[in-house]
């Protein structure tokens, strides 16, 4: 009776570790969003990636708005009056840059913890660089 239970327990534990080891942390940070301000940051993702979002306000108060959108304007996720989001997962359909926007319209600042992870679709995209580089181009007109 104990042997089958132990075998099932070991299989569940090892399968959980295999799934967890495939996940790559894109960012994990604690940020303060001042009153009537927003914080915006960008990350690139490969087609087929699975994005996992964890978010929590440290003081238990609500953040006005949390939004994830593609640069072309398509909204992937939007939540209002968020206190906590746990393991919210999204499939990335095409390679591109995602904009993460956190808005605080309250009269006081908010301290938030955010963790973004990606699970690559294949070995080929495992080394995908999520960093977004901005290139400044000067254009003159006479």
N, CA, C and O atoms as a GROMACS GRO file, in nm:
protein
  568
    1UNK      N    1   0.082  -0.120   0.000
    1UNK     CA    2   0.000   0.000   0.000
    1UNK      C    3   0.086   0.126   0.000
    1UNK      O    4   0.053   0.224  -0.067
    2UNK      N    5   0.196   0.125   0.074
    2UNK     CA    6   0.280   0.243   0.082
    2UNK      C    7   0.364   0.262  -0.044
    2UNK      O    8   0.393   0.375  -0.081
    3UNK      N    9   0.402   0.153  -0.111
    3UNK     CA   10   0.488   0.165  -0.228
    3UNK      C   11   0.420   0.238  -0.344
    3UNK      O   12   0.483   0.327  -0.401
    4UNK      N   13   0.296   0.206  -0.381
    4UNK     CA   14   0.233   0.283  -0.490
    4UNK      C   15   0.217   0.431  -0.455
    4UNK      O   16   0.235   0.518  -0.540
    5UNK      N   17   0.182   0.460  -0.330
    5UNK     CA   18   0.166   0.598  -0.287
    5UNK      C   19   0.299   0.672  -0.297
    5UNK      O   20   0.303   0.787  -0.342
    6UNK      N   21   0.406   0.609  -0.255
    6UNK     CA   22   0.539   0.669  -0.261
    6UNK      C   23   0.581   0.691  -0.405
    6UNK      O   24   0.641   0.794  -0.437
    7UNK      N   25   0.552   0.597  -0.491
    7UNK     CA   26   0.586   0.609  -0.633
    7UNK      C   27   0.512   0.727  -0.697
    7UNK      O   28   0.571   0.806  -0.770
    8UNK      N   29   0.383   0.737  -0.670
    8UNK     CA   30   0.305   0.848  -0.724
    8UNK      C   31   0.356   0.981  -0.671
    8UNK      O   32   0.366   1.078  -0.746
    9UNK      N   33   0.389   0.986  -0.543
    9UNK     CA   34   0.442   1.108  -0.483
    9UNK      C   35   0.573   1.150  -0.549
    9UNK      O   36   0.592   1.268  -0.579
   10UNK      N   37   0.663   1.056  -0.573
   10UNK     CA   38   0.790   1.087  -0.639
   10UNK      C   39   0.769   1.137  -0.782
   10UNK      O   40   0.836   1.231  -0.825
   11UNK      N   41   0.678   1.075  -0.854
   11UNK     CA   42   0.650   1.118  -0.992
   11UNK      C   43   0.598   1.261  -0.993
   11UNK      O   44   0.641   1.341  -1.076
   12UNK      N   45   0.507   1.292  -0.903
   12UNK     CA   46   0.451   1.428  -0.897
   12UNK      C   47   0.560   1.529  -0.861
   12UNK      O   48   0.565   1.637  -0.921
   13UNK      N   49   0.644   1.497  -0.766
   13UNK     CA   50   0.751   1.589  -0.726
   13UNK      C   51   0.850   1.612  -0.839
   13UNK      O   52   0.888   1.727  -0.863
   14UNK      N   53   0.892   1.507  -0.907
   14UNK     CA   54   0.990   1.523  -1.015
   14UNK      C   55   0.930   1.593  -1.136
   14UNK      O   56   0.999   1.672  -1.201
   15UNK      N   57   0.804   1.566  -1.168
   15UNK     CA   58   0.742   1.635  -1.282
   15UNK      C   59   0.728   1.783  -1.252
   15UNK      O   60   0.744   1.865  -1.343
   16UNK      N   61   0.697   1.820  -1.129
   16UNK     CA   62   0.690   1.962  -1.090
   16UNK      C   63   0.824   2.030  -1.103
   16UNK      O   64   0.830   2.145  -1.147
   17UNK      N   65   0.932   1.963  -1.066
   17UNK     CA   66   1.065   2.021  -1.079
   17UNK      C   67   1.105   2.038  -1.224
   17UNK      O   68   1.172   2.135  -1.259
   18UNK      N   69   1.065   1.945  -1.311
   18UNK     CA   70   1.098   1.958  -1.452
   18UNK      C   71   1.026   2.077  -1.514
   18UNK      O   72   1.085   2.151  -1.592
   19UNK      N   73   0.901   2.095  -1.479
   19UNK     CA   74   0.826   2.209  -1.531
   19UNK      C   75   0.884   2.339  -1.479
   19UNK      O   76   0.900   2.435  -1.554
   20UNK      N   77   0.916   2.344  -1.350
   20UNK     CA   78   0.970   2.467  -1.290
   20UNK      C   79   1.106   2.501  -1.348
   20UNK      O   80   1.139   2.619  -1.360
   21UNK      N   81   1.187   2.401  -1.383
   21UNK     CA   82   1.321   2.429  -1.434
   21UNK      C   83   1.317   2.488  -1.574
   21UNK      O   84   1.414   2.551  -1.616
   22UNK      N   85   1.208   2.470  -1.648
   22UNK     CA   86   1.195   2.524  -1.782
   22UNK      C   87   1.162   2.673  -1.779
   22UNK      O   88   1.184   2.743  -1.878
   23UNK      N   89   1.111   2.722  -1.669
   23UNK     CA   90   1.071   2.860  -1.658
   23UNK      C   91   1.193   2.949  -1.634
   23UNK      O   92   1.278   2.917  -1.550
   24UNK      N   93   1.201   3.060  -1.707
   24UNK     CA   94   1.312   3.154  -1.697
   24UNK      C   95   1.258   3.286  -1.642
   24UNK      O   96   1.160   3.338  -1.694
   25UNK      N   97   1.321   3.338  -1.539
   25UNK     CA   98   1.278   3.465  -1.480
   25UNK      C   99   1.326   3.580  -1.570
   25UNK      O  100   1.445   3.595  -1.594
   26UNK      N  101   1.231   3.658  -1.619
   26UNK     CA  102   1.262   3.775  -1.701
   26UNK      C  103   1.296   3.892  -1.610
   26UNK      O  104   1.396   3.960  -1.630
   27UNK      N  105   1.212   3.915  -1.510
   27UNK     CA  106   1.239   4.018  -1.410
   27UNK      C  107   1.168   3.983  -1.280
   27UNK      O  108   1.061   3.921  -1.280
   28UNK      N  109   1.230   4.023  -1.172
   28UNK     CA  110   1.171   4.008  -1.039
   28UNK      C  111   1.218   4.128  -0.959
   28UNK      O  112   1.335   4.140  -0.925
   29UNK      N  113   1.123   4.218  -0.929
   29UNK     CA  114   1.164   4.341  -0.863
   29UNK      C  115   1.052   4.397  -0.776
   29UNK      O  116   0.935   4.365  -0.792
   30UNK      N  117   1.094   4.482  -0.685
   30UNK     CA  118   1.002   4.558  -0.601
   30UNK      C  119   1.016   4.704  -0.644
   30UNK      O  120   1.127   4.758  -0.647
   31UNK      N  121   0.904   4.766  -0.677
   31UNK     CA  122   0.907   4.904  -0.726
   31UNK      C  123   0.809   4.989  -0.649
   31UNK      O  124   0.709   4.940  -0.595
   32UNK      N  125   0.838   5.119  -0.644
   32UNK     CA  126   0.746   5.213  -0.582
   32UNK      C  127   0.690   5.302  -0.693
   32UNK      O  128   0.765   5.364  -0.769
   33UNK      N  129   0.558   5.306  -0.700
   33UNK     CA  130   0.492   5.390  -0.799
   33UNK      C  131   0.431   5.507  -0.723
   33UNK      O  132   0.341   5.490  -0.640
   34UNK      N  133   0.482   5.624  -0.752
   34UNK     CA  134   0.438   5.745  -0.682
   34UNK      C  135   0.292   5.777  -0.713
   34UNK      O  136   0.235   5.724  -0.808
   35UNK      N  137   0.234   5.862  -0.634
   35UNK     CA  138   0.096   5.906  -0.651
   35UNK      C  139   0.077   5.973  -0.787
   35UNK      O  140   0.160   6.054  -0.829
   36UNK      N  141  -0.031   5.939  -0.855
   36UNK     CA  142  -0.067   5.996  -0.985
   36UNK      C  143   0.040   5.973  -1.093
   36UNK      O  144   0.056   6.056  -1.183
   37UNK      N  145   0.113   5.863  -1.083
   37UNK     CA  146   0.220   5.830  -1.179
   37UNK      C  147   0.199   5.690  -1.234
   37UNK      O  148   0.115   5.615  -1.186
   38UNK      N  149   0.277   5.658  -1.336
   38UNK     CA  150   0.277   5.523  -1.390
   38UNK      C  151   0.421   5.478  -1.413
   38UNK      O  152   0.511   5.560  -1.431
   39UNK      N  153   0.440   5.348  -1.411
   39UNK     CA  154   0.571   5.289  -1.440
   39UNK      C  155   0.552   5.200  -1.562
   39UNK      O  156   0.463   5.116  -1.566
   40UNK      N  157   0.638   5.219  -1.661
   40UNK     CA  158   0.628   5.143  -1.786
   40UNK      C  159   0.762   5.077  -1.812
   40UNK      O  160   0.867   5.141  -1.799
   41UNK      N  161   0.759   4.949  -1.851
   41UNK     CA  162   0.880   4.880  -1.892
   41UNK      C  163   0.847   4.782  -2.003
   41UNK      O  164   0.732   4.741  -2.019
   42UNK      N  165   0.951   4.745  -2.081
   42UNK     CA  166   0.933   4.666  -2.201
   42UNK      C  167   1.022   4.541  -2.197
   42UNK      O  168   1.134   4.546  -2.148
   43UNK      N  169   0.969   4.430  -2.249
   43UNK     CA  170   1.046   4.307  -2.264
   43UNK      C  171   1.006   4.240  -2.395
   43UNK      O  172   0.891   4.251  -2.439
   44UNK      N  173   1.102   4.172  -2.457
   44UNK     CA  174   1.075   4.098  -2.579
   44UNK      C  175   1.047   3.952  -2.548
   44UNK      O  176   1.103   3.896  -2.454
   45UNK      N  177   0.959   3.890  -2.627
   45UNK     CA  178   0.925   3.749  -2.610
   45UNK      C  179   0.922   3.682  -2.747
   45UNK      O  180   0.891   3.745  -2.848
   46UNK      N  181   0.955   3.554  -2.749
   46UNK     CA  182   0.955   3.476  -2.872
   46UNK      C  183   0.818   3.411  -2.893
   46UNK      O  184   0.745   3.387  -2.798
   47UNK      N  185   0.786   3.384  -3.018
   47UNK     CA  186   0.660   3.318  -3.050
   47UNK      C  187   0.655   3.181  -2.982
   47UNK      O  188   0.752   3.105  -2.986
   48UNK      N  189   0.542   3.151  -2.920
   48UNK     CA  190   0.525   3.023  -2.852
   48UNK      C  191   0.560   3.025  -2.705
   48UNK      O  192   0.527   2.930  -2.633
   49UNK      N  193   0.626   3.131  -2.658
   49UNK     CA  194   0.658   3.142  -2.515
   49UNK      C  195   0.530   3.146  -2.432
   49UNK      O  196   0.425   3.189  -2.478
   50UNK      N  197   0.543   3.100  -2.310
   50UNK     CA  198   0.433   3.118  -2.214
   50UNK      C  199   0.482   3.215  -2.108
   50UNK      O  200   0.581   3.190  -2.039
   51UNK      N  201   0.412   3.327  -2.095
   51UNK     CA  202   0.445   3.430  -1.998
   51UNK      C  203   0.365   3.404  -1.871
   51UNK      O  204   0.245   3.377  -1.877
   52UNK      N  205   0.432   3.410  -1.757
   52UNK     CA  206   0.364   3.395  -1.628
   52UNK      C  207   0.387   3.522  -1.547
   52UNK      O  208   0.500   3.567  -1.531
   53UNK      N  209   0.278   3.578  -1.495
   53UNK     CA  210   0.283   3.703  -1.421
   53UNK      C  211   0.242   3.680  -1.277
   53UNK      O  212   0.139   3.619  -1.249
   54UNK      N  213   0.324   3.730  -1.184
   54UNK     CA  214   0.290   3.735  -1.042
   54UNK      C  215   0.306   3.879  -0.997
   54UNK      O  216   0.406   3.944  -1.027
   55UNK      N  217   0.206   3.929  -0.926
   55UNK     CA  218   0.204   4.068  -0.883
   55UNK      C  219   0.140   4.078  -0.747
   55UNK      O  220   0.044   4.006  -0.716
   56UNK      N  221   0.193   4.169  -0.663
   56UNK     CA  222   0.134   4.190  -0.531
   56UNK      C  223   0.173   4.328  -0.480
   56UNK      O  224   0.287   4.371  -0.494
   57UNK      N  225   0.075   4.398  -0.421
   57UNK     CA  226   0.106   4.524  -0.355
   57UNK      C  227   0.149   4.491  -0.212
   57UNK      O  228   0.089   4.405  -0.147
   58UNK      N  229   0.250   4.559  -0.164
   58UNK     CA  230   0.308   4.527  -0.033
   58UNK      C  231   0.223   4.578   0.083
   58UNK      O  232   0.223   4.516   0.190
   59UNK      N  233   0.152   4.686   0.065
   59UNK     CA  234   0.074   4.743   0.174
   59UNK      C  235  -0.072   4.696   0.173
   59UNK      O  236  -0.152   4.739   0.256
   60UNK      N  237  -0.107   4.607   0.080
   60UNK     CA  238  -0.243   4.555   0.073
   60UNK      C  239  -0.343   4.650   0.007
   60UNK      O  240  -0.462   4.618  -0.001
   61UNK      N  241  -0.296   4.764  -0.040
   61UNK     CA  242  -0.383   4.859  -0.108
   61UNK      C  243  -0.382   4.828  -0.258
   61UNK      O  244  -0.292   4.761  -0.308
   62UNK      N  245  -0.482   4.878  -0.327
   62UNK     CA  246  -0.500   4.846  -0.468
   62UNK      C  247  -0.414   4.934  -0.559
   62UNK      O  248  -0.392   5.052  -0.531
   63UNK      N  249  -0.366   4.874  -0.668
   63UNK     CA  250  -0.305   4.948  -0.776
   63UNK      C  251  -0.415   4.975  -0.877
   63UNK      O  252  -0.492   4.885  -0.910
   64UNK      N  253  -0.424   5.097  -0.926
   64UNK     CA  254  -0.535   5.136  -1.012
   64UNK      C  255  -0.547   5.049  -1.137
   64UNK      O  256  -0.656   5.003  -1.171
   65UNK      N  257  -0.435   5.027  -1.206
   65UNK     CA  258  -0.441   4.955  -1.332
   65UNK      C  259  -0.310   4.885  -1.362
   65UNK      O  260  -0.203   4.941  -1.340
   66UNK      N  261  -0.319   4.763  -1.411
   66UNK     CA  262  -0.203   4.687  -1.458
   66UNK      C  263  -0.238   4.636  -1.597
   66UNK      O  264  -0.341   4.572  -1.618
   67UNK      N  265  -0.150   4.666  -1.693
   67UNK     CA  266  -0.180   4.635  -1.832
   67UNK      C  267  -0.058   4.577  -1.902
   67UNK      O  268   0.055   4.623  -1.882
   68UNK      N  269  -0.082   4.476  -1.984
   68UNK     CA  270   0.021   4.418  -2.071
   68UNK      C  271  -0.032   4.430  -2.213
   68UNK      O  272  -0.140   4.380  -2.245
   69UNK      N  273   0.047   4.495  -2.298
   69UNK     CA  274   0.002   4.512  -2.436
   69UNK      C  275   0.117   4.500  -2.535
   69UNK      O  276   0.233   4.523  -2.500
   70UNK      N  277   0.083   4.464  -2.658
   70UNK     CA  278   0.182   4.460  -2.766
   70UNK      C  279   0.206   4.602  -2.813
   70UNK      O  280   0.123   4.690  -2.790
   71UNK      N  281   0.318   4.625  -2.879
   71UNK     CA  282   0.349   4.761  -2.924
   71UNK      C  283   0.251   4.810  -3.030
   71UNK      O  284   0.236   4.931  -3.048
   72UNK      N  285   0.185   4.720  -3.101
   72UNK     CA  286   0.086   4.762  -3.202
   72UNK      C  287  -0.045   4.805  -3.137
   72UNK      O  288  -0.136   4.849  -3.208
   73UNK      N  289  -0.056   4.794  -3.005
   73UNK     CA  290  -0.175   4.840  -2.933
   73UNK      C  291  -0.267   4.730  -2.887
   73UNK      O  292  -0.361   4.757  -2.812
   74UNK      N  293  -0.245   4.606  -2.929
   74UNK     CA  294  -0.331   4.495  -2.886
   74UNK      C  295  -0.308   4.465  -2.738
   74UNK      O  296  -0.194   4.444  -2.696
   75UNK      N  297  -0.415   4.464  -2.661
   75UNK     CA  298  -0.405   4.440  -2.517
   75UNK      C  299  -0.409   4.291  -2.490
   75UNK      O  300  -0.502   4.222  -2.531
   76UNK      N  301  -0.306   4.242  -2.420
   76UNK     CA  302  -0.297   4.101  -2.384
   76UNK      C  303  -0.362   4.077  -2.247
   76UNK      O  304  -0.424   3.972  -2.225
   77UNK      N  305  -0.348   4.173  -2.156
   77UNK     CA  306  -0.401   4.159  -2.021
   77UNK      C  307  -0.425   4.298  -1.964
   77UNK      O  308  -0.345   4.389  -1.983
   78UNK      N  309  -0.537   4.313  -1.892
   78UNK     CA  310  -0.566   4.440  -1.826
   78UNK      C  311  -0.647   4.409  -1.701
   78UNK      O  312  -0.745   4.335  -1.706
   79UNK      N  313  -0.605   4.467  -1.589
   79UNK     CA  314  -0.673   4.444  -1.462
   79UNK      C  315  -0.682   4.576  -1.387
   79UNK      O  316  -0.587   4.653  -1.382
   80UNK      N  317  -0.798   4.599  -1.328
   80UNK     CA  318  -0.822   4.720  -1.250
   80UNK      C  319  -0.826   4.688  -1.102
   80UNK      O  320  -0.870   4.580  -1.062
   81UNK      N  321  -0.781   4.782  -1.021
   81UNK     CA  322  -0.784   4.771  -0.875
   81UNK      C  323  -0.726   4.638  -0.828
   81UNK      O  324  -0.791   4.561  -0.758
   82UNK      N  325  -0.602   4.614  -0.868
   82UNK     CA  326  -0.533   4.488  -0.837
   82UNK      C  327  -0.460   4.496  -0.705
   82UNK      O  328  -0.391   4.594  -0.677
   83UNK      N  329  -0.475   4.394  -0.624
   83UNK     CA  330  -0.395   4.377  -0.503
   83UNK      C  331  -0.296   4.263  -0.521
   83UNK      O  332  -0.181   4.271  -0.478
   84UNK      N  333  -0.343   4.157  -0.586
   84UNK     CA  334  -0.259   4.039  -0.602
   84UNK      C  335  -0.302   3.962  -0.726
   84UNK      O  336  -0.421   3.940  -0.750
   85UNK      N  337  -0.203   3.921  -0.805
   85UNK     CA  338  -0.225   3.834  -0.920
   85UNK      C  339  -0.125   3.721  -0.906
   85UNK      O  340  -0.004   3.745  -0.895
   86UNK      N  341  -0.173   3.598  -0.907
   86UNK     CA  342  -0.085   3.484  -0.885
   86UNK      C  343  -0.088   3.390  -1.005
   86UNK      O  344  -0.194   3.339  -1.043
   87UNK      N  345   0.028   3.368  -1.063
   87UNK     CA  346   0.049   3.272  -1.172
   87UNK      C  347  -0.049   3.288  -1.288
   87UNK      O  348  -0.106   3.190  -1.335
   88UNK      N  349  -0.069   3.409  -1.332
   88UNK     CA  350  -0.152   3.434  -1.448
   88UNK      C  351  -0.068   3.408  -1.573
   88UNK      O  352   0.036   3.471  -1.592
   89UNK      N  353  -0.112   3.314  -1.658
   89UNK     CA  354  -0.030   3.270  -1.772
   89UNK      C  355  -0.092   3.312  -1.904
   89UNK      O  356  -0.214   3.314  -1.920
   90UNK      N  357  -0.005   3.346  -2.001
   90UNK     CA  358  -0.046   3.390  -2.133
   90UNK      C  359   0.044   3.325  -2.237
   90UNK      O  360   0.164   3.312  -2.215
   91UNK      N  361  -0.013   3.286  -2.348
   91UNK     CA  362   0.063   3.231  -2.460
   91UNK      C  363   0.097   3.346  -2.554
   91UNK      O  364   0.009   3.423  -2.593
   92UNK      N  365   0.225   3.357  -2.591
   92UNK     CA  366   0.270   3.460  -2.683
   92UNK      C  367   0.257   3.405  -2.825
   92UNK      O  368   0.320   3.304  -2.859
   93UNK      N  369   0.178   3.470  -2.908
   93UNK     CA  370   0.149   3.418  -3.042
   93UNK      C  371   0.256   3.452  -3.145
   93UNK      O  372   0.282   3.373  -3.236
   94UNK      N  373   0.316   3.570  -3.132
   94UNK     CA  374   0.420   3.607  -3.228
   94UNK      C  375   0.534   3.680  -3.157
   94UNK      O  376   0.513   3.744  -3.054
   95UNK      N  377   0.652   3.669  -3.213
   95UNK     CA  378   0.769   3.733  -3.155
   95UNK      C  379   0.751   3.884  -3.159
   95UNK      O  380   0.714   3.942  -3.261
   96UNK      N  381   0.777   3.947  -3.045
   96UNK     CA  382   0.762   4.091  -3.040
   96UNK      C  383   0.790   4.146  -2.901
   96UNK      O  384   0.835   4.075  -2.811
   97UNK      N  385   0.763   4.273  -2.887
   97UNK     CA  386   0.788   4.345  -2.762
   97UNK      C  387   0.656   4.369  -2.691
   97UNK      O  388   0.558   4.409  -2.752
   98UNK      N  389   0.656   4.342  -2.560
   98UNK     CA  390   0.538   4.369  -2.477
   98UNK      C  391   0.566   4.487  -2.386
   98UNK      O  392   0.676   4.502  -2.332
   99UNK      N  393   0.466   4.570  -2.370
   99UNK     CA  394   0.472   4.687  -2.282
   99UNK      C  395   0.396   4.653  -2.154
   99UNK      O  396   0.280   4.613  -2.159
  100UNK      N  397   0.461   4.670  -2.040
  100UNK     CA  398   0.400   4.647  -1.909
  100UNK      C  399   0.379   4.785  -1.847
  100UNK      O  400   0.475   4.860  -1.828
  101UNK      N  401   0.254   4.817  -1.814
  101UNK     CA  402   0.222   4.949  -1.759
  101UNK      C  403   0.149   4.933  -1.627
  101UNK      O  404   0.047   4.864  -1.618
  102UNK      N  405   0.203   4.997  -1.523
  102UNK     CA  406   0.143   4.996  -1.391
  102UNK      C  407   0.106   5.139  -1.357
  102UNK      O  408   0.193   5.226  -1.351
  103UNK      N  409  -0.024   5.164  -1.334
  103UNK     CA  410  -0.075   5.299  -1.310
  103UNK      C  411  -0.126   5.311  -1.167
  103UNK      O  412  -0.201   5.225  -1.120
  104UNK      N  413  -0.085   5.417  -1.100
  104UNK     CA  414  -0.133   5.447  -0.966
  104UNK      C  415  -0.198   5.584  -0.967
  104UNK      O  416  -0.129   5.686  -0.974
  105UNK      N  417  -0.332   5.587  -0.960
  105UNK     CA  418  -0.402   5.716  -0.957
  105UNK      C  419  -0.448   5.751  -0.816
  105UNK      O  420  -0.525   5.845  -0.798
  106UNK      N  421  -0.402   5.678  -0.716
  106UNK     CA  422  -0.438   5.705  -0.576
  106UNK      C  423  -0.358   5.825  -0.524
  106UNK      O  424  -0.264   5.871  -0.588
  107UNK      N  425  -0.398   5.874  -0.408
  107UNK     CA  426  -0.331   5.991  -0.350
  107UNK      C  427  -0.200   5.955  -0.282
  107UNK      O  428  -0.121   6.044  -0.251
  108UNK      N  429  -0.174   5.828  -0.258
  108UNK     CA  430  -0.048   5.784  -0.197
  108UNK      C  431   0.028   5.690  -0.288
  108UNK      O  432  -0.029   5.632  -0.380
  109UNK      N  433   0.158   5.675  -0.262
  109UNK     CA  434   0.241   5.585  -0.342
  109UNK      C  435   0.208   5.439  -0.312
  109UNK      O  436   0.150   5.407  -0.208
  110UNK      N  437   0.245   5.351  -0.404
  110UNK     CA  438   0.224   5.207  -0.389
  110UNK      C  439   0.356   5.135  -0.409
  110UNK      O  440   0.429   5.162  -0.505
  111UNK      N  441   0.386   5.042  -0.318
  111UNK     CA  442   0.503   4.957  -0.332
  111UNK      C  443   0.453   4.821  -0.382
  111UNK      O  444   0.366   4.760  -0.320
  112UNK      N  445   0.509   4.776  -0.493
  112UNK     CA  446   0.461   4.654  -0.558
  112UNK      C  447   0.576   4.559  -0.587
  112UNK      O  448   0.688   4.600  -0.618
  113UNK      N  449   0.546   4.430  -0.576
  113UNK     CA  450   0.640   4.326  -0.617
  113UNK      C  451   0.586   4.267  -0.746
  113UNK      O  452   0.468   4.233  -0.755
  114UNK      N  453   0.672   4.254  -0.844
  114UNK     CA  454   0.632   4.195  -0.972
  114UNK      C  455   0.736   4.093  -1.015
  114UNK      O  456   0.856   4.115  -1.003
  115UNK      N  457   0.687   3.981  -1.066
  115UNK     CA  458   0.775   3.876  -1.117
  115UNK      C  459   0.718   3.830  -1.250
  115UNK      O  460   0.602   3.790  -1.259
  116UNK      N  461   0.801   3.837  -1.354
  116UNK     CA  462   0.761   3.795  -1.488
  116UNK      C  463   0.853   3.681  -1.529
  116UNK      O  464   0.975   3.692  -1.523
  117UNK      N  465   0.793   3.571  -1.570
  117UNK     CA  466   0.868   3.453  -1.614
  117UNK      C  467   0.824   3.416  -1.754
  117UNK      O  468   0.714   3.449  -1.798
  118UNK      N  469   0.912   3.346  -1.824
  118UNK     CA  470   0.878   3.292  -1.955
  118UNK      C  471   0.919   3.146  -1.964
  118UNK      O  472   1.026   3.107  -1.917
  119UNK      N  473   0.833   3.067  -2.023
  119UNK     CA  474   0.863   2.926  -2.050
  119UNK      C  475   0.882   2.916  -2.201
  119UNK      O  476   0.785   2.930  -2.276
  120UNK      N  477   1.005   2.891  -2.247
  120UNK     CA  478   1.030   2.885  -2.391
  120UNK      C  479   0.952   2.772  -2.457
  120UNK      O  480   0.929   2.667  -2.397
  121UNK      N  481   0.913   2.795  -2.582
  121UNK     CA  482   0.838   2.695  -2.657
  121UNK      C  483   0.927   2.579  -2.700
  121UNK      O  484   0.880   2.466  -2.713
  122UNK      N  485   1.056   2.608  -2.723
  122UNK     CA  486   1.148   2.504  -2.769
  122UNK      C  487   1.290   2.536  -2.724
  122UNK      O  488   1.316   2.642  -2.668
  123UNK      N  489   1.378   2.442  -2.748
  123UNK     CA  490   1.521   2.463  -2.715
  123UNK      C  491   1.579   2.579  -2.795
  123UNK      O  492   1.668   2.648  -2.748
  124UNK      N  493   1.528   2.599  -2.916
  124UNK     CA  494   1.580   2.706  -3.002
  124UNK      C  495   1.557   2.844  -2.944
  124UNK      O  496   1.638   2.934  -2.964
  125UNK      N  497   1.448   2.863  -2.871
  125UNK     CA  498   1.417   2.994  -2.814
  125UNK      C  499   1.455   3.006  -2.666
  125UNK      O  500   1.423   3.105  -2.601
  126UNK      N  501   1.523   2.906  -2.614
  126UNK     CA  502   1.560   2.908  -2.472
  126UNK      C  503   1.657   3.021  -2.440
  126UNK      O  504   1.652   3.077  -2.330
  127UNK      N  505   1.744   3.056  -2.533
  127UNK     CA  506   1.843   3.162  -2.511
  127UNK      C  507   1.796   3.297  -2.566
  127UNK      O  508   1.877   3.388  -2.584
  128UNK      N  509   1.666   3.311  -2.592
  128UNK     CA  510   1.610   3.435  -2.646
  128UNK      C  511   1.639   3.551  -2.550
  128UNK      O  512   1.616   3.539  -2.430
  129UNK      N  513   1.689   3.662  -2.604
  129UNK     CA  514   1.722   3.779  -2.523
  129UNK      C  515   1.598   3.867  -2.510
  129UNK      O  516   1.547   3.919  -2.609
  130UNK      N  517   1.549   3.883  -2.387
  130UNK     CA  518   1.427   3.961  -2.363
  130UNK      C  519   1.453   4.111  -2.348
  130UNK      O  520   1.359   4.189  -2.338
  131UNK      N  521   1.579   4.150  -2.346
  131UNK     CA  522   1.614   4.291  -2.330
  131UNK      C  523   1.571   4.371  -2.452
  131UNK      O  524   1.593   4.328  -2.566
  132UNK      N  525   1.512   4.486  -2.430
  132UNK     CA  526   1.471   4.575  -2.538
  132UNK      C  527   1.571   4.689  -2.544
  132UNK      O  528   1.596   4.757  -2.445
  133UNK      N  529   1.629   4.709  -2.662
  133UNK     CA  530   1.726   4.816  -2.682
  133UNK      C  531   1.659   4.928  -2.761
  133UNK      O  532   1.592   4.903  -2.862
  134UNK      N  533   1.679   5.050  -2.716
  134UNK     CA  534   1.625   5.166  -2.786
  134UNK      C  535   1.736   5.230  -2.866
  134UNK      O  536   1.844   5.258  -2.813
  135UNK      N  537   1.709   5.254  -2.992
  135UNK     CA  538   1.806   5.316  -3.080
  135UNK      C  539   1.755   5.454  -3.117
  135UNK      O  540   1.646   5.468  -3.173
  136UNK      N  541   1.832   5.556  -3.086
  136UNK     CA  542   1.790   5.691  -3.114
  136UNK      C  543   1.840   5.730  -3.254
  136UNK      O  544   1.959   5.722  -3.283
  137UNK      N  545   1.748   5.771  -3.337
  137UNK     CA  546   1.781   5.809  -3.474
  137UNK      C  547   1.745   5.955  -3.491
  137UNK      O  548   1.632   5.996  -3.463
  138UNK      N  549   1.841   6.034  -3.538
  138UNK     CA  550   1.818   6.176  -3.560
  138UNK      C  551   1.776   6.198  -3.705
  138UNK      O  552   1.838   6.147  -3.799
  139UNK      N  553   1.671   6.273  -3.720
  139UNK     CA  554   1.621   6.303  -3.854
  139UNK      C  555   1.620   6.454  -3.869
  139UNK      O  556   1.570   6.527  -3.784
  140UNK      N  557   1.676   6.499  -3.978
  140UNK     CA  558   1.680   6.644  -4.001
  140UNK      C  559   1.599   6.678  -4.123
  140UNK      O  560   1.588   6.600  -4.218
  141UNK      N  561   1.544   6.793  -4.119
  141UNK     CA  562   1.464   6.841  -4.231
  141UNK      C  563   1.501   6.987  -4.256
  141UNK      O  564   1.493   7.070  -4.165
  142UNK      N  565   1.541   7.018  -4.379
  142UNK     CA  566   1.581   7.155  -4.412
  142UNK      C  567   1.483   7.214  -4.509
  142UNK      O  568   1.498   7.329  -4.550
   0.00000   0.00000   0.00000
